[in-house]
Amino acid sequence: MVVRVPMSKEGHIKLKDELTRLQSKERIQVIRAIEVAREHGDLKENAEYHAAKERQGFIEGRIMELKDKLGRAEVIDCSMVDCEKAVFGAVVSVVDLETDEESSYQLLGPEEADVKHGSISVGSPLGQSMLGKSVGDEFTVKTPGGIRQLEVMSISRSGKS
C-alpha cells in the first residue's frame, strides 16, 4: 500500500526541478570528475577520486529519494483550499494566549516545511494541533520551548498553488 504524501503544486514543481537538475547535470558532472580522477593513477590514495565517488553516492541517493517522494505525492492546489477549518495548504494565524505574540503559518507537507519562511509540516506537533481548528478555537501544543496555549485568529488561502 502506497502512503500518499500531501504536497503543494509549488513544492511538487521544486522537487521535479531538483530531480531534473540532478539527473541531467550533476550526475554527468560527477561521472566526468570520476573519469578525470581515474586518469591520475593509483585509486587507493586518490582523494579526488574518493570525493567524486562520495558525491556520486549522494546524488544517486537523492535521485532515488526524490523519485519516491514524487511518486507518492498527492498534489494539492493551496489556492483552492476551504478556509472554514485549518487544513493542508491553509495559512493559519494564531495568537499565543500567554504572550499575545501573533504568528502565521502555512500548513504544508514535511518536504516543504520551512519555519523561517512561514510554513510548517502538517505532521509537526504544532501542525497536528492546528488541523481541523476553526477561527476562535483555542488549543494546547507541546513544543521544545514548553507547552503553549494558542488561539486561531484567522484562516486564509495562500497565494501559492
KETOR-770267 format. One record per residue: z, x, y of N, C-alpha, C in turn; residue in one letter; residue number from 0. Coordinates in pm, 1 decimal. Layout:
% residues N
NODE, Z, X, Y, Z, X, Y, Z, X, Y, A, NUM $
...
This chain:
% residues 161
NODE, 0.0, 83.6, -118.0, 0.0, 0.0, 0.0, 0.0, 88.5, 125.0, M, 0 $
NODE, -92.0, 62.7, 215.1, -104.1, 140.6, 337.6, -10.5, 82.9, 443.0, V, 1 $
NODE, 73.8, 168.7, 499.3, 163.1, 125.8, 606.2, 87.7, 141.2, 738.0, V, 2 $
NODE, 63.9, 29.6, 804.4, -9.3, 30.9, 930.9, 82.3, 81.4, 1041.8, R, 3 $
NODE, 24.7, 158.5, 1133.8, 99.7, 214.2, 1245.8, 39.0, 159.4, 1374.8, V, 4 $
NODE, 118.8, 89.9, 1456.6, 62.7, 36.4, 1581.0, 25.8, 149.2, 1675.9, P, 5 $
NODE, -86.8, 131.5, 1746.0, -134.5, 233.9, 1837.7, -217.6, 165.7, 1946.0, M, 6 $
NODE, -200.4, 211.2, 2069.1, -280.8, 156.1, 2178.0, -423.6, 207.2, 2166.4, S, 7 $
NODE, -517.6, 137.0, 2231.5, -656.9, 183.9, 2232.9, -663.7, 323.9, 2291.5, K, 8 $
NODE, -589.8, 345.2, 2400.0, -588.7, 474.9, 2467.1, -537.6, 585.6, 2374.2, E, 9 $
NODE, -428.8, 557.8, 2301.6, -373.8, 654.6, 2207.5, -470.4, 684.2, 2094.1, G, 10 $
NODE, -540.2, 581.0, 2047.0, -638.3, 596.9, 1939.7, -752.4, 687.1, 1986.1, H, 11 $
NODE, -799.2, 666.9, 2107.5, -907.8, 749.0, 2162.7, -863.4, 894.4, 2175.3, I, 12 $
NODE, -740.1, 917.5, 2221.5, -689.5, 1055.0, 2235.1, -685.5, 1125.9, 2100.2, K, 13 $
NODE, -638.0, 1057.1, 1996.7, -632.3, 1118.4, 1864.3, -772.0, 1145.7, 1809.4, L, 14 $
NODE, -865.9, 1051.6, 1830.7, -1003.2, 1072.9, 1785.0, -1065.8, 1192.4, 1857.1, K, 15 $
NODE, -1039.3, 1204.5, 1987.6, -1092.7, 1317.3, 2064.2, -1035.4, 1449.8, 2014.4, D, 16 $
NODE, -904.7, 1451.4, 1984.1, -843.0, 1572.9, 1931.7, -904.2, 1609.2, 1796.2, E, 17 $
NODE, -924.4, 1510.4, 1710.3, -984.5, 1535.5, 1579.7, -1125.4, 1593.2, 1594.9, L, 18 $
NODE, -1204.3, 1535.4, 1681.7, -1340.4, 1584.2, 1705.2, -1338.4, 1728.3, 1755.1, T, 19 $
NODE, -1248.9, 1758.0, 1849.7, -1238.7, 1893.6, 1904.6, -1199.7, 1993.2, 1796.5, R, 20 $
NODE, -1101.6, 1956.3, 1714.6, -1057.4, 2046.5, 1607.6, -1168.7, 2072.2, 1506.3, L, 21 $
NODE, -1241.5, 1965.9, 1469.2, -1345.1, 1979.7, 1367.4, -1469.7, 2050.4, 1419.7, Q, 22 $
NODE, -1508.1, 2022.2, 1542.8, -1635.5, 2074.2, 1592.0, -1624.8, 2204.5, 1670.1, S, 23 $
NODE, -1506.8, 2237.7, 1720.7, -1493.5, 2360.5, 1799.9, -1394.8, 2457.9, 1739.6, K, 24 $
NODE, -1269.5, 2415.5, 1728.6, -1164.5, 2509.0, 1688.0, -1180.5, 2556.3, 1543.8, E, 25 $
NODE, -1223.1, 2469.1, 1455.7, -1244.5, 2508.7, 1315.9, -1350.8, 2618.5, 1308.9, R, 26 $
NODE, -1459.4, 2602.2, 1382.6, -1568.5, 2700.0, 1384.4, -1522.3, 2832.2, 1447.0, I, 27 $
NODE, -1445.3, 2822.4, 1555.6, -1395.6, 2943.9, 1621.6, -1304.1, 3024.0, 1529.7, Q, 28 $
NODE, -1217.8, 2958.5, 1456.8, -1125.3, 3030.9, 1369.5, -1198.8, 3091.8, 1250.5, V, 29 $
NODE, -1302.1, 3026.2, 1201.5, -1382.7, 3083.7, 1092.5, -1450.3, 3211.9, 1140.9, I, 30 $
NODE, -1503.3, 3208.0, 1262.7, -1564.2, 3329.1, 1320.4, -1460.9, 3439.5, 1337.3, R, 31 $
NODE, -1341.4, 3404.5, 1383.2, -1235.5, 3503.9, 1402.8, -1197.1, 3568.4, 1270.3, A, 32 $
NODE, -1194.9, 3490.5, 1162.3, -1163.6, 3544.8, 1030.0, -1273.8, 3641.2, 985.7, I, 33 $
NODE, -1399.1, 3603.0, 1008.2, -1511.2, 3689.9, 971.1, -1504.6, 3823.2, 1046.1, E, 34 $
NODE, -1477.2, 3817.9, 1176.1, -1467.7, 3939.8, 1256.7, -1352.1, 4026.4, 1207.8, V, 35 $
NODE, -1239.1, 3965.0, 1180.4, -1121.4, 4039.5, 1135.1, -1146.6, 4104.4, 999.6, A, 36 $
NODE, -1221.5, 4036.5, 912.1, -1254.1, 4092.5, 779.9, -1335.6, 4221.3, 793.4, R, 37 $
NODE, -1419.9, 4225.0, 893.7, -1505.7, 4342.0, 915.7, -1424.8, 4465.1, 956.1, E, 38 $
NODE, -1301.1, 4444.6, 998.5, -1217.2, 4556.3, 1041.0, -1152.5, 4629.4, 924.5, H, 39 $
NODE, -1179.1, 4585.2, 803.0, -1131.1, 4659.8, 687.5, -1009.2, 4601.2, 620.0, G, 40 $
NODE, -919.7, 4688.3, 574.8, -802.2, 4656.0, 493.4, -731.2, 4528.7, 541.6, D, 41 $
NODE, -735.8, 4423.8, 459.4, -678.7, 4294.2, 498.1, -526.4, 4291.6, 490.3, L, 42 $
NODE, -467.2, 4381.4, 410.0, -321.1, 4382.4, 395.9, -251.3, 4413.5, 527.1, K, 43 $
NODE, -308.1, 4501.9, 604.4, -243.4, 4544.4, 729.2, -320.0, 4497.4, 852.3, E, 44 $
NODE, -401.1, 4395.0, 835.8, -485.7, 4347.4, 943.8, -418.7, 4225.6, 1011.0, N, 45 $
NODE, -347.7, 4250.2, 1118.9, -273.7, 4143.5, 1188.2, -368.3, 4037.7, 1243.9, A, 46 $
NODE, -484.8, 4079.4, 1289.1, -583.8, 3987.0, 1343.9, -627.2, 3885.9, 1236.4, E, 47 $
NODE, -649.6, 3935.8, 1117.7, -690.0, 3851.3, 1005.0, -579.4, 3752.1, 970.3, Y, 48 $
NODE, -456.8, 3802.7, 959.0, -345.1, 3715.2, 921.6, -319.1, 3609.0, 1028.2, H, 49 $
NODE, -332.9, 3645.2, 1155.1, -314.3, 3548.0, 1263.2, -422.4, 3440.8, 1257.4, A, 50 $
NODE, -545.6, 3481.3, 1230.9, -656.2, 3385.4, 1222.1, -638.1, 3292.9, 1101.8, A, 51 $
NODE, -593.4, 3346.6, 988.1, -569.8, 3263.4, 870.2, -456.7, 3163.3, 895.8, K, 52 $
NODE, -354.1, 3208.0, 966.5, -243.0, 3118.6, 1000.3, -291.9, 3006.5, 1091.9, E, 53 $
NODE, -373.4, 3042.6, 1189.8, -430.0, 2943.8, 1282.3, -517.9, 2844.5, 1204.9, R, 54 $
NODE, -595.0, 2895.8, 1109.6, -680.1, 2809.8, 1028.5, -595.4, 2708.5, 950.6, Q, 55 $
NODE, -485.1, 2754.7, 895.4, -395.7, 2665.1, 822.1, -339.8, 2555.8, 912.2, G, 56 $
NODE, -302.8, 2593.3, 1034.3, -252.1, 2494.7, 1129.7, -360.0, 2391.6, 1162.3, F, 57 $
NODE, -481.3, 2438.4, 1192.0, -591.3, 2348.2, 1229.2, -622.8, 2252.3, 1114.6, I, 58 $
NODE, -633.9, 2303.8, 993.3, -666.2, 2218.3, 878.5, -554.5, 2116.3, 853.0, E, 59 $
NODE, -430.1, 2158.4, 870.2, -317.6, 2065.8, 854.4, -320.7, 1955.1, 957.4, G, 60 $
NODE, -349.9, 1992.1, 1082.0, -355.7, 1891.8, 1189.5, -472.7, 1796.6, 1167.9, R, 61 $
NODE, -585.2, 1846.5, 1119.9, -700.4, 1760.2, 1091.9, -662.2, 1656.0, 986.6, I, 62 $
NODE, -596.6, 1699.6, 880.6, -553.6, 1605.5, 775.2, -455.3, 1503.3, 831.2, M, 63 $
NODE, -361.3, 1549.1, 914.8, -262.5, 1459.1, 974.6, -330.8, 1355.6, 1063.7, E, 64 $
NODE, -425.1, 1398.7, 1146.6, -494.8, 1307.1, 1236.6, -577.9, 1205.2, 1158.6, L, 65 $
NODE, -645.5, 1250.1, 1054.3, -724.3, 1157.7, 971.7, -634.3, 1050.7, 910.9, K, 66 $
NODE, -516.4, 1091.8, 865.1, -421.1, 997.1, 807.5, -375.5, 896.1, 912.3, D, 67 $
NODE, -336.0, 945.0, 1029.0, -285.6, 855.2, 1134.4, -393.8, 759.7, 1182.6, K, 68 $
NODE, -514.3, 811.2, 1200.1, -624.5, 724.7, 1244.4, -660.7, 622.8, 1137.8, L, 69 $
NODE, -651.0, 662.5, 1012.5, -681.3, 571.2, 902.6, -580.2, 458.8, 888.3, G, 70 $
NODE, -457.1, 484.4, 930.9, -351.5, 382.7, 920.1, -328.6, 307.9, 1051.4, R, 71 $
NODE, -401.5, 345.1, 1156.2, -377.6, 287.0, 1288.5, -414.8, 139.0, 1294.8, A, 72 $
NODE, -327.3, 64.0, 1357.3, -356.1, -74.9, 1391.5, -369.5, -75.0, 1543.2, E, 73 $
NODE, -493.4, -74.9, 1591.2, -519.1, -59.3, 1733.7, -492.6, -190.7, 1806.6, V, 74 $
NODE, -411.0, -180.4, 1911.6, -369.4, -297.6, 1988.6, -410.5, -278.5, 2134.1, I, 75 $
NODE, -470.8, -380.2, 2192.1, -509.7, -377.2, 2333.0, -386.8, -415.4, 2415.9, D, 76 $
NODE, -325.9, -314.3, 2479.5, -199.9, -336.1, 2552.8, -218.3, -419.5, 2679.0, C, 77 $
NODE, -341.2, -433.8, 2724.8, -363.7, -515.2, 2844.3, -365.3, -664.7, 2810.8, S, 78 $
NODE, -354.8, -697.6, 2682.2, -360.7, -837.7, 2639.4, -231.1, -887.3, 2575.5, M, 79 $
NODE, -123.1, -808.1, 2580.7, -0.3, -848.7, 2511.8, 67.7, -965.5, 2582.8, V, 80 $
NODE, 142.8, -1042.1, 2506.4, 220.3, -1154.2, 2557.8, 344.0, -1098.2, 2627.6, D, 81 $
NODE, 372.4, -1143.6, 2746.5, 484.9, -1090.4, 2824.8, 609.0, -1177.9, 2820.1, C, 82 $
NODE, 613.4, -1272.6, 2727.4, 732.1, -1356.9, 2712.5, 847.5, -1278.3, 2651.6, E, 83 $
NODE, 813.3, -1185.2, 2562.8, 913.6, -1103.0, 2495.2, 867.0, -958.3, 2495.0, K, 84 $
NODE, 961.9, -867.5, 2473.8, 929.3, -725.5, 2464.7, 859.4, -701.2, 2331.0, A, 85 $
NODE, 731.4, -664.5, 2337.0, 650.6, -638.5, 2218.1, 576.9, -506.5, 2235.5, V, 86 $
NODE, 514.1, -460.0, 2128.4, 435.8, -337.5, 2135.6, 336.2, -347.0, 2251.0, F, 87 $
NODE, 331.1, -243.2, 2331.2, 236.7, -236.0, 2441.7, 290.2, -285.9, 2574.6, G, 88 $
NODE, 396.9, -365.8, 2571.3, 452.8, -420.2, 2694.9, 530.6, -312.4, 2771.3, A, 89 $
NODE, 534.7, -329.4, 2902.4, 617.8, -244.0, 2987.3, 745.0, -323.1, 3015.9, V, 90 $
NODE, 858.2, -267.6, 2974.6, 986.4, -336.3, 2986.5, 1073.1, -261.6, 3088.0, V, 91 $
NODE, 1116.2, -334.2, 3191.2, 1207.2, -276.9, 3290.4, 1347.9, -324.3, 3257.6, S, 92 $
NODE, 1440.4, -227.8, 3253.2, 1579.0, -258.8, 3220.2, 1671.3, -199.6, 3326.9, V, 93 $
NODE, 1791.6, -255.5, 3333.4, 1893.3, -200.6, 3421.9, 2015.8, -169.5, 3335.9, V, 94 $
NODE, 2073.9, -52.3, 3359.7, 2196.9, -13.0, 3291.6, 2309.5, -89.6, 3359.4, D, 95 $
NODE, 2381.9, -172.8, 3285.2, 2483.5, -259.4, 3343.9, 2605.3, -181.9, 3393.2, L, 96 $
NODE, 2622.0, -58.3, 3350.1, 2734.7, 22.5, 3394.4, 2701.2, 102.5, 3520.3, E, 97 $
NODE, 2578.6, 156.3, 3526.3, 2542.3, 245.2, 3637.4, 2447.1, 181.5, 3738.1, T, 98 $
NODE, 2393.6, 63.7, 3707.4, 2292.5, -4.5, 3788.0, 2161.9, 74.8, 3798.7, D, 99 $
NODE, 2143.9, 173.0, 3711.0, 2021.1, 252.4, 3709.4, 1911.0, 173.0, 3640.8, E, 100 $
NODE, 1795.2, 163.9, 3709.1, 1681.9, 91.8, 3652.6, 1582.6, 189.0, 3591.3, E, 101 $
NODE, 1521.6, 146.8, 3481.1, 1420.4, 226.3, 3412.2, 1313.8, 133.5, 3357.6, S, 102 $
NODE, 1192.5, 186.5, 3346.6, 1082.5, 110.9, 3285.3, 1020.9, 194.6, 3175.0, S, 103 $
NODE, 988.3, 128.5, 3064.4, 929.9, 196.7, 2950.3, 818.1, 111.8, 2891.8, Y, 104 $
NODE, 710.8, 177.2, 2852.3, 608.5, 107.6, 2775.9, 639.7, 131.7, 2628.8, Q, 105 $
NODE, 642.8, 25.7, 2551.3, 672.0, 34.5, 2408.0, 543.8, 68.6, 2332.5, L, 106 $
NODE, 539.0, 189.1, 2276.5, 420.6, 236.0, 2205.2, 458.7, 291.4, 2068.3, L, 107 $
NODE, 360.2, 340.9, 1995.8, 383.2, 399.0, 1864.8, 439.5, 539.9, 1874.3, G, 108 $
NODE, 488.1, 591.7, 1763.6, 552.3, 723.4, 1763.6, 460.5, 836.3, 1810.5, P, 109 $
NODE, 331.0, 826.1, 1786.1, 235.8, 930.3, 1825.9, 215.0, 932.1, 1977.1, E, 110 $
NODE, 245.6, 821.9, 2042.6, 218.9, 810.2, 2186.1, 343.9, 820.3, 2272.7, E, 111 $
NODE, 459.7, 821.6, 2211.4, 584.7, 823.1, 2287.2, 594.7, 948.6, 2372.6, A, 112 $
NODE, 629.2, 929.1, 2499.8, 646.2, 1039.7, 2594.1, 737.7, 990.5, 2705.9, D, 113 $
NODE, 866.9, 1012.4, 2689.3, 966.0, 959.2, 2783.7, 938.3, 1005.2, 2926.2, V, 114 $
NODE, 894.3, 1129.2, 2942.3, 866.0, 1182.7, 3076.8, 757.9, 1102.4, 3147.6, K, 115 $
NODE, 668.8, 1040.3, 3069.7, 561.3, 959.7, 3127.5, 587.1, 809.8, 3110.9, H, 116 $
NODE, 710.4, 773.6, 3075.1, 749.6, 633.3, 3074.0, 714.8, 555.8, 2948.8, G, 117 $
NODE, 691.4, 624.0, 2837.4, 664.2, 549.5, 2714.4, 760.5, 594.5, 2605.1, S, 118 $
NODE, 804.0, 496.9, 2525.6, 894.2, 526.8, 2413.3, 838.1, 462.0, 2287.5, I, 119 $
NODE, 880.5, 513.9, 2174.6, 836.2, 461.1, 2046.6, 909.7, 331.0, 2014.9, S, 120 $
NODE, 835.3, 237.3, 1957.7, 898.3, 112.7, 1913.3, 996.3, 140.5, 1800.0, V, 121 $
NODE, 985.3, 256.9, 1737.7, 1075.5, 293.9, 1629.4, 1200.3, 367.7, 1674.6, G, 122 $
NODE, 1207.0, 403.6, 1802.8, 1325.4, 472.6, 1855.1, 1440.9, 373.6, 1866.3, S, 123 $
NODE, 1564.6, 423.1, 1874.5, 1677.7, 330.0, 1889.6, 1661.6, 237.5, 2010.5, P, 124 $
NODE, 1619.8, 291.6, 2124.6, 1601.3, 208.7, 2244.0, 1487.1, 110.2, 2223.8, L, 125 $
NODE, 1375.6, 158.5, 2169.0, 1260.2, 71.1, 2144.7, 1294.1, -42.2, 2049.3, G, 126 $
NODE, 1363.0, -9.7, 1940.2, 1401.8, -112.6, 1843.7, 1496.1, -215.2, 1907.7, Q, 127 $
NODE, 1585.4, -167.3, 1993.4, 1680.5, -257.8, 2059.4, 1611.5, -352.0, 2155.7, S, 128 $
NODE, 1501.6, -306.9, 2216.6, 1429.1, -389.1, 2314.4, 1340.6, -494.8, 2250.1, M, 129 $
NODE, 1282.6, -462.4, 2134.2, 1185.1, -552.9, 2072.1, 1240.6, -694.6, 2058.0, L, 130 $
NODE, 1159.2, -789.4, 2100.9, 1195.3, -930.3, 2087.7, 1282.2, -984.3, 2199.7, G, 131 $
NODE, 1326.8, -896.9, 2290.2, 1412.2, -942.9, 2400.8, 1326.5, -1009.4, 2508.8, K, 132 $
NODE, 1388.9, -1098.8, 2584.7, 1323.9, -1168.2, 2696.2, 1392.6, -1128.0, 2825.2, S, 133 $
NODE, 1331.7, -1161.7, 2937.4, 1391.2, -1132.9, 3067.8, 1528.5, -1199.6, 3075.1, V, 134 $
NODE, 1628.1, -1124.2, 3117.8, 1764.8, -1174.1, 3127.9, 1850.7, -1142.0, 3006.9, G, 135 $
NODE, 1788.2, -1105.5, 2895.9, 1865.4, -1071.4, 2775.5, 1940.4, -940.0, 2797.2, D, 136 $
NODE, 2064.0, -936.9, 2749.6, 2143.8, -814.7, 2752.0, 2151.1, -761.6, 2609.6, E, 137 $
NODE, 2154.6, -628.8, 2597.8, 2163.7, -568.8, 2465.5, 2233.5, -434.3, 2473.9, F, 138 $
NODE, 2280.8, -389.8, 2359.3, 2351.1, -262.3, 2348.6, 2265.5, -167.3, 2266.8, T, 139 $
NODE, 2261.7, -41.8, 2309.7, 2187.4, 58.6, 2234.0, 2269.7, 186.6, 2225.3, V, 140 $
NODE, 2268.5, 245.5, 2107.7, 2338.7, 371.8, 2086.8, 2238.7, 484.3, 2112.9, K, 141 $
NODE, 2265.5, 566.5, 2212.1, 2179.3, 678.0, 2247.6, 2254.4, 808.8, 2227.1, T, 142 $
NODE, 2183.9, 921.5, 2230.8, 2253.4, 1050.1, 2219.7, 2361.0, 1067.7, 2327.7, P, 143 $
NODE, 2341.3, 1002.6, 2443.0, 2438.3, 1011.5, 2551.7, 2552.2, 911.1, 2541.1, G, 144 $
NODE, 2550.6, 830.0, 2437.3, 2655.7, 729.7, 2419.5, 2598.3, 589.8, 2411.5, G, 145 $
NODE, 2686.9, 493.2, 2405.4, 2646.0, 353.0, 2396.1, 2616.6, 301.7, 2536.0, I, 146 $
NODE, 2502.5, 233.4, 2549.2, 2461.7, 179.0, 2679.6, 2443.2, 27.9, 2669.9, R, 147 $
NODE, 2486.1, -42.2, 2774.7, 2464.6, -185.9, 2788.0, 2349.9, -203.4, 2886.5, Q, 148 $
NODE, 2242.2, -268.6, 2843.3, 2124.4, -286.4, 2927.6, 2088.8, -433.5, 2939.5, L, 149 $
NODE, 2016.0, -464.5, 3046.5, 1963.7, -599.2, 3065.4, 1815.6, -588.5, 3097.8, E, 150 $
NODE, 1734.7, -675.3, 3035.8, 1591.4, -677.9, 3061.7, 1567.5, -744.8, 3197.2, V, 151 $
NODE, 1503.5, -671.4, 3287.6, 1475.2, -723.5, 3422.0, 1335.8, -785.5, 3430.5, M, 152 $
NODE, 1238.9, -721.1, 3364.7, 1102.0, -774.2, 3366.4, 1024.7, -721.4, 3246.7, S, 153 $
NODE, 920.3, -795.0, 3212.6, 828.3, -755.8, 3106.3, 688.3, -777.7, 3161.3, I, 154 $
NODE, 605.2, -674.3, 3152.8, 469.4, -687.0, 3205.8, 369.9, -618.0, 3114.1, S, 155 $
NODE, 242.6, -645.1, 3140.5, 136.6, -577.7, 3067.7, 110.7, -442.6, 3131.5, R, 156 $
NODE, 65.1, -353.1, 3051.0, 24.8, -221.9, 3101.7, -117.5, -234.3, 3152.6, S, 157 $
NODE, -152.6, -150.8, 3247.4, -291.1, -144.2, 3292.5, -376.5, -72.5, 3189.4, G, 158 $
NODE, -307.6, -4.0, 3096.0, -378.8, 70.9, 2991.9, -423.1, -23.8, 2882.2, K, 159 $
NODE, -526.2, 15.7, 2810.6, -572.5, -66.9, 2698.8, -524.2, -13.0, 2568.1, S, 160 $
